[in-house]
Amino acid sequence: MLDVAVPSPKPAVRRARAVLLSPWSRLALLAALLVGSAASVWVWQPHRLLAHGWPPQLSGPAAVVLFTVAYGLCTAALVPRPLLNLAAGALFGWQAGLAAAVAGTVIGAGIAFGLGRLLGQDALRPLLRGRWLTSADHQLSRHGFRSMLAIRLFPGVPFAAANYCAAVSRMGWPSFLLATGLGTVPNTAAYVVAGSHATTPTSPVFLIAMACIAVPALAGVVVAWRKRGGLRPPRTAGSTTPHA
């Protein structure tokens, strides 16, 4: 009998593996995960479960640890952090609630940073062209801790966007996590304290906490409005200013 040569499947397997592991395939997977997370949050609204559907038999340190893990997962799934912070204060008071919220924030940010670094960095870094993008990437990569600390302290910067921008840069893990943990304390504390006193909305503590939320947010809007001119591209040598 004649031996018939059967082509080896290895080249095809290698090609398929290369396509599946390519930067753009991983970026598409990241986008699918984000869309799926956002859809799940919209349908299931897990933040309501944390605040109103919390098992009454859970209490003490075990409940705080479980809430912290749930907080981190919800944050990574794009649940708004203010709602989670209010729930932490309402469930555990301001001390344990603040510890759980900050730890959950670091966990959620770490998950997002890891996903962005693994699935999105290789595809997006070659697209960092232009003065603004290269300047932001240089700042995050060279001065990771202080840049991320400023971003976390500045009100109005979307939490998830900051996570993925940092992941695309060359910022290190320690700088990212430490700056996140420290920088989110002031704003998180205000929400947690407000949540712990939500049953007494006319109390001085609640009103002070709400002021600590509103004043920095308003200041951030004012600063962003005054700095808007710095975001405009410079005029070219041949450009002219129209006269009235």
MINU-334351 format. One record per atom (N, C-alpha, C): x, y, z. Coordinates in steps of 0.001 Angstrom, whole numbers, padded with zeros to 6 digits, always signed. Example, Ala and Ser with C-alpha at 12.3 -4.5 7.8 and 13.67 -1.06 7.14 Angstrom:
! residues 2
+013190-005690+007800
+012300-004500+007800
+013200-003300+007800
+012850-002250+007080
+013670-001060+007140
+012900+000030+007870
***
This chain:
! residues 244
+000841-001202+000000
+000000+000000+000000
+000874+001249+000000
+000351+002266-000658
+001094+003505-000724
+000786+004350+000510
+001839+004919+001048
+001655+005818+002196
+001260+007199+001689
+000177+007683+002192
-000309+009001+001812
+000127+009995+002884
+000839+011002+002445
+001326+011998+003406
+000166+012890+003851
-000047+012937+005141
-001103+013782+005717
-000458+015080+006185
-000943+016216+005716
-000341+017486+006132
-000463+017685+007644
+000577+018159+008214
+000600+018386+009661
-000312+019555+010028
-001106+019388+011078
-001993+020494+011477
-001265+021584+012248
+000020+021368+012539
+000724+022328+013388
+000774+023740+012797
+001084+023912+011493
+001075+025293+010957
-000264+025988+011112
-001366+025257+010871
-002687+025856+011015
-002971+026211+012468
-002554+025343+013367
-002759+025615+014791
-001959+026839+015219
-000728+026938+014702
+000099+028098+015050
-000497+029384+014512
-001042+029321+013280
-001662+030515+012715
-002896+030920+013512
-003711+029930+013878
-004911+030240+014665
-004535+030807+016031
-003506+030237+016627
-003066+030733+017931
-002526+032158+017814
-001797+032427+016716
-001266+033776+016520
-002382+034795+016352
-003455+034396+015630
-004584+035308+015449
-005294+035551+016775
-005519+034491+017546
-006247+034627+018810
-005459+035432+019839
-004132+035319+019786
-003302+036011+020768
-002757+037330+020239
-003202+037772+019070
-002711+039023+018526
-003199+040194+019378
-002483+041315+019344
-002912+042464+020158
-004334+042909+019877
-004744+042914+018619
-006078+043405+018298
-007155+042423+018743
-006867+041127+018724
-007831+040156+019240
-008007+040318+020738
-006898+040557+021423
-007002+040767+022878
-007731+042065+023189
-007513+043102+022367
-008232+044351+022579
-009723+044160+022338
-010074+043366+021331
-011489+043085+021084
-012096+042324+022256
-011333+041421+022859
-011814+040699+024032
-012039+041651+025199
-011120+042595+025386
-011286+043586+026451
-012539+044422+026222
-012750+044856+024982
-013945+045634+024676
-015210+044822+024936
-015175+043534+024581
-016345+042683+024833
-016603+042526+026333
-015535+042399+027105
-015696+042287+028555
-016301+043560+029141
-015835+044719+028674
-016367+045985+029191
-017834+046164+028811
-018176+045842+027566
-019570+045956+027145
-020446+044990+027931
-019948+043761+028113
-020717+042791+028886
-020887+043210+030336
-019834+043800+030920
-019932+044277+032299
-020942+045399+032422
-020874+046353+031494
-021816+047466+031534
-023259+046982+031367
-023468+046016+030468
-024816+045481+030278
-025303+044745+031520
-024410+044000+032162
-024786+043278+033376
-025153+044239+034497
-024388+045309+034615
-024698+046315+035644
-026055+046942+035372
-026346+047243+034130
-027618+047871+033789
-028790+046933+034061
-028610+045634+033817
-029707+044676+033981
-029885+044286+035450
-028773+043934+036113
-028869+043358+037455
-028742+044396+038564
-028084+045522+038307
-027894+046574+039301
-027382+045999+040632
-026161+045456+040628
-025646+044788+041833
-025456+045721+043009
-025309+047045+042765
-025144+047957+043887
-026379+047962+044788
-027557+047681+044226
-028755+047599+045062
-028704+046377+045970
-028128+045295+045475
-027998+044111+046313
-027083+044379+047499
-026024+045158+047259
-025104+045449+048354
-025777+046295+049427
-026649+047196+049014
-027258+048103+049982
-028536+047533+050592
-029376+046887+049765
-030697+046477+050246
-030873+044965+050322
-030054+044224+049599
-030213+042780+049618
-029117+042062+050372
-028402+042798+051231
-027299+042194+051990
-027857+041179+052984
-027312+039933+053007
-027841+038915+053929
-027761+039379+055379
-028871+039381+056102
-028852+039886+057476
-028032+039037+058426
-027804+037767+058087
-027047+036906+058984
-025542+037164+058904
-025108+037913+057914
-023689+038230+057792
-023372+039481+058598
-022396+039359+059463
-021996+040503+060274
-020560+040309+060712
-019988+041361+061274
-018631+041276+061782
-017586+041357+060693
-016352+040947+061022
-015245+041042+060050
-015482+040256+058771
-016151+039097+058869
-016398+038300+057659
-017269+039067+056672
-018255+039788+057190
-019120+040569+056306
-018349+041692+055639
-017445+042328+056387
-016647+043417+055819
-015740+042889+054709
-015111+041743+054943
-014230+041151+053930
-015024+040776+052683
-016191+040157+052882
-017016+039766+051736
-017480+040987+050957
-017864+042044+051675
-018276+043269+051002
-017112+043871+050222
-015918+043821+050796
-014742+044375+050117
-014496+043678+048786
-014577+042353+048787
-014387+041593+047548
-015490+041924+046543
-016742+041976+047032
-017856+042312+046137
-017706+043717+045590
-017237+044649+046429
-016998+046020+045992
-015980+046050+044855
-014877+045312+045028
-013850+045294+043994
-014369+044744+042679
-015131+043659+042739
-015674+043069+041515
-016673+044013+040855
-017503+044664+041658
-018483+045597+041097
-017788+046803+040470
-016728+047287+041121
-015987+048410+040553
-015369+048031+039220
-014788+046837+039147
-014219+046388+037882
-015284+046212+036815
-016530+045935+037250
-017648+045784+036309
-018324+047111+036004
-017678+048223+036362
-018125+049577+036020
-019329+050053+036820
-019559+049478+038005
-020574+050030+038896
-020053+051350+039452
-020844+052413+039465
-020371+053699+039986
-019930+053590+041450
-018730+054069+041741
-018192+053981+043090
-018970+054789+044122
-019504+055972+043799
-020264+056689+044829
-021387+055864+045444
-022089+055087+044631
-023154+054253+045168
-022601+053194+046110
-021477+052601+045748
-020858+051591+046604
-020351+052205+047896
-019821+053409+047817
-019319+054071+049023
-020460+054401+049983
-021577+054877+049444
-022736+055138+050286
-023239+053855+050940
-023238+052750+050173
-023662+051471+050735
-022717+051007+051833
-021415+051219+051649
-020447+050812+052674
-020698+051548+053983
-020940+052844+053910
-021224+053598+055113
-022530+053194+055759
-023569+052941+054940
-024867+052561+055493
-024826+051201+056167
-024012+050288+055654
-023973+048930+056194
-023047+048784+057397
-021900+049454+057381
-020864+049173+058374
-020442+050395+059191
-021010+051556+058951
-020533+052742+059636
-019312+053313+058929
-018857+054472+059389
-017823+055156+058625
-016453+054515+058763
-016114+053904+059898
-014772+053352+060080
-014575+052078+059275
-015380+051053+059562
-015266+049800+058800
-015671+050011+057347
-016652+050893+057111
-017073+051155+055742
-015987+051799+054915
-015238+052736+055523
-014142+053378+054793
-013045+052383+054465
-012691+051525+055429
-011656+050513+055171
-012084+049578+054049
-013362+049136+054074
-013847+048231+053032
-013889+048924+051681
-014303+050187+051654
-014419+050905+050380
-013055+051164+049752
-012077+051579+050560
-010743+051849+050018
-010094+050560+049531
-010203+049497+050337
-009629+048216+049912
-010321+047693+048661
-011654+047822+048601
-012375+047394+047398
-012010+048222+046185
-011764+049514+046408
-011327+050374+045309
-009999+049903+044731
-009060+049564+045609
-007756+049097+045144
-007899+047772+044404
-008751+046883+044921
-008958+045599+044247
-009555+045810+042863
-010609+046618+042774
-011238+046858+041478
-010311+047543+040494
-009538+048534+040991
-008587+049209+040111
-007506+048248+039638
-007064+047358+040538
-006050+046380+040150
-006553+045420+039088
-007819+045003+039195
-008395+044123+038168
-008438+044834+036819
-008919+046084+036825
-008995+046839+035568
-007610+047096+034995
-006661+047446+035857
-005291+047702+035402
-004695+046438+034790
-004910+045296+035437
-004380+044043+034903
-005003+043673+033574
-006322+043852+033441
-006973+043544+032172
-006481+044476+031070
-006359+045760+031397
-005875+046700+030395
-004440+046426+029987
-003610+046076+030951
-002210+045794+030647
-002071+044516+029823
-002870+043491+030133
-002769+042209+029436
-003425+042230+028068
-004586+042894+027965
-005379+042792+026747
-005326+044020+025850
-004947+045183+026392
-005033+046374+025585
-003740+047102+025303
-002716+046895+026109
-001511+047721+025989
-000808+047537+024648
-000624+046292+024217
+000134+046041+022980
-000541+046644+021760
-001873+046668+021764
-002581+047212+020602
-002650+048728+020629
-002750+049319+021812
-002981+050751+021898
-001712+051582+021947
-000613+051049+022446
+000605+051846+022552
+001097+052355+021195
+001037+051573+020111
+001468+052135+018821
+000594+053285+018343
-000597+053464+018935
-001486+054543+018507
-001261+055835+019280
-000306+055823+020212
-000056+057010+021032
+000753+058024+020230
+000080+058725+019359
+000712+059761+018552
+000059+061101+018880
+000737+062125+018554
+000203+063455+018831
+000757+064013+020131
+000714+065326+020219
+001336+066010+021360
+000665+065659+022674
-000660+065620+022694
-001376+065397+023950
-001179+063967+024450
-001350+062996+023553
-001257+061603+023974
+000157+061235+024408
+001142+061676+023653
+002517+061348+024024
+002925+062049+025316
+002436+063259+025530
+002746+063961+026770
+002119+063263+027972
+000856+062836+027835
+000198+062122+028935
+000874+060792+029207
+001241+060080+028150
+001928+058800+028331
+003278+058993+029000
+004012+060025+028603
+005312+060304+029221
+005139+060628+030705
+004121+061412+031037
+003902+061789+032428
+003550+060573+033279
+002668+059726+032778
+002270+058544+033532
+003397+057529+033638
+004181+057402+032594
+005252+056407+032584
+006441+056835+033432
+006811+058116+033382
+007994+058592+034093
+007693+059003+035530
+006499+059519+035777
+006133+060008+037106
+004821+059353+037521
+004850+058031+037575
+003627+057271+037767
+002910+057571+039075
+003630+057538+040185
+002969+057684+041484
+002334+059056+041635
+003107+060112+041411
+002554+061448+041638
+001507+061805+040606
+001642+061293+039391
+000626+061569+038376
-000694+060897+038726
-000615+059625+039124
-001839+058924+039474
-002439+059464+040765
-001599+059875+041702
-002113+060471+042928
-002888+061750+042615
-002358+062585+041724
-003059+063806+041338
-004373+063488+040622
-004372+062467+039783
-005596+062085+039073
-006657+061610+040052
-006250+060819+041045
-007224+060315+042018
-007750+061437+042912
-006915+062399+043233
-007348+063492+044094
-008212+064496+043352
-007990+064642+042050
-008732+065635+041269
-010136+065116+040996
-011169+065835+041430
-012542+065355+041211
-012933+065455+039747
-013754+064537+039325
-014294+064580+037977
-013598+063682+036982
-012415+063145+037308
-011730+062237+036390
-012384+060857+036506
-012927+060313+035422
-013591+059008+035499
-012639+057932+036014
-013100+057173+036989
-012263+056181+037637
-011801+055106+036655
-012737+054556+035886
-012378+053486+034951
-011443+053990+033864
-011683+055192+033361
-010817+055739+032318
-009392+055902+032818
-009237+056364+034055
-007895+056508+034618
-007208+055155+034753
-007959+054120+035110
-007374+052783+035234
-006800+052305+033907
-007561+052451+032849
-007129+051904+031559
-006074+052780+030892
-006126+054092+031129
-005050+054944+030624
-003728+054595+031293
-003770+054348+032599
-002552+053948+033310
-002055+052595+032821
-002982+051695+032492
-002580+050368+032021
-001870+050443+030679
-002293+051359+029810
-001649+051496+028503
-000253+052085+028647
-000049+052929+029663
+001276+053500+029890
+002220+052433+030448
+003417+052879+030814
+004395+051959+031386
+004514+052141+032904
+003462+052629+033509
+003447+052779+034956
+003540+051414+035638
+004277+051358+036754
+004434+050113+037476
+003252+049827+038387
+003099+048552+038735
+002021+048138+039618
+002082+048819+040986
+003227+048837+041683
+003246+049452+043022
+002827+050911+043011
+003317+051690+042045
+002953+053105+041974
+001459+053275+041745
+000909+052469+040851
-000517+052573+040535
-001380+052236+041747
-001113+051118+042401
-001959+050681+043510
-001814+051592+044719
-000580+052010+045032
-000379+052868+046195
-001021+054243+045985
-000835+054819+044806
-001440+056121+044520
-002959+056027+044513
-003493+054917+044039
-004946+054730+044051
-005467+054651+045474
-004791+053850+046313
-005241+053710+047686
-005210+055022+048452
-004140+055792+048290
-004016+057060+049015
-004898+058156+048404
-004938+058221+047098
-005629+059326+046440
-007138+059259+046522
-007690+058067+046726
-009147+057951+046774
-009701+058091+048189
-008853+058220+049195
-009336+058297+050578
-010230+059508+050821
-009835+060736+050446
-010678+061888+050797
-012091+061813+050222
-012198+061569+048918
-013516+061522+048301
-014323+060331+048806
-013668+059183+048966
-014357+057999+049466
-014864+058228+050875
-014054+058850+051722
-014462+059109+053104
-015706+059981+053151
-015781+060987+052295
-016950+061863+052293
-018222+061083+051982
-018164+060215+050977
-019343+059425+050629
-019689+058418+051719
-018687+057773+052284
-018951+056777+053319
-019572+057427+054552
-019045+058565+054962
-019622+059281+056108
-021057+059704+055799
-021302+060183+054587
-022667+060551+054210
-023591+059331+054258
-023104+058190+053792
-023922+056986+053845
-024200+056511+055257
-023218+056668+056143
-023412+056231+057526
-024400+057116+058281
-024642+058338+057798
-025587+059259+058427
-026762+059563+057492
-027042+058653+056570
-028115+058906+055605
-029484+058953+056274
-029635+058306+057419
-030928+058324+058112
-031188+059648+058821
-030155+060464+058953
-030311+061786+059586
-029763+062850+058640
-030468+063122+057558
-029931+064031+056531
-029801+065484+056977
-030360+065829+058115
-030219+067201+058602
-029131+067346+059664
-028427+066249+059950
-027380+066313+060968
-026170+067070+060430
-025420+067723+061319
-024226+068456+060857
-023214+067565+060155
-023048+066336+060635
-022070+065437+060021
-022457+065137+058577
-023722+064856+058336
-024177+064569+056977
-023999+065782+056078
-024359+066961+056588
-024244+068170+055779
-022784+068491+055467
-021901+068280+056435
-020474+068517+056182
-019951+067543+055136
-020369+066269+055250
-019930+065271+054267
-020406+065634+052869
-021645+066098+052742
-022154+066491+051432
-021410+067707+050898
-021034+068622+051798
-020244+069774+051357
-018876+069335+050868
-018283+068333+051534
-016979+067813+051100
-017063+067099+049759
-018250+066682+049372
-018445+066089+048049
-018677+067171+047002
-019527+068140+047351
-019937+069140+046368
-018853+070169+046076
-018153+070639+047118
-017176+071709+046919
-016020+071274+046016
-015360+070106+046272
-014300+069690+045348
-014795+069454+043926
-016016+068924+043792
-016552+068716+042445
-016729+070043+041723
-017251+071042+042422
-017413+072356+041816
-016065+072980+041488
-015100+072808+042395
-013761+073335+042132
-013134+072668+040913
-013363+071368+040762
-012842+070676+039591
-013436+071194+038295
-014730+071499+038315
-015368+072053+037123
-014781+073424+036785
-014571+074248+037803
-014018+075582+037580
-012604+075499+037014
-011771+074623+037606
-010394+074472+037126
-010376+073967+035688
-011218+072967+035399
-011264+072441+034031
-011719+073512+033044
-012665+074363+033456
-013140+075436+032570
-012049+076465+032312
-011294+076798+033359
-010251+077809+033200
-009056+077273+032411
-008835+075972+032468
-007702+075375+031768
-008061+074895+030367
-009303+075131+029932
-009712+074575+028648
-008885+075117+027503
-008359+076349+027635
-007556+076923+026563
-006260+076192+026330
-005742+075544+027392
-004494+074806+027233
-004633+073546+026426
-005894+073113+026196
-006117+071914+025402
-006214+072199+023917
-006229+073465+023562
-006323+073803+022143
-004970+073661+021473
-004932+073138+020253
-003659+073022+019557
-003080+074386+019246
-001756+074510+019234
-001139+075807+018954
-001403+076258+017535
-001419+077574+017368
-001632+078126+016024
-000404+077901+015161
-000653+077661+013907
+000454+077517+012970
+000945+078894+012555
+002120+078919+011953
+002741+080203+011584
+001912+080947+010558
+001207+080225+009699
+000458+080882+008648
-000970+081212+009001
-001388+080851+010245
-002773+081099+010607
-003008+082565+010892
-004173+083015+010642
-004529+084408+010881
-005707+084478+011814
-005789+085551+012552
-006904+085752+013466
-007955+086581+012771
-009185+086080+012681
-010222+086857+011988
-010559+088116+012764
-010793+089172+012043
-011165+090439+012658
-012669+090632+012566
-013152+091348+013586
-014590+091605+013588
-014937+092636+012515
***
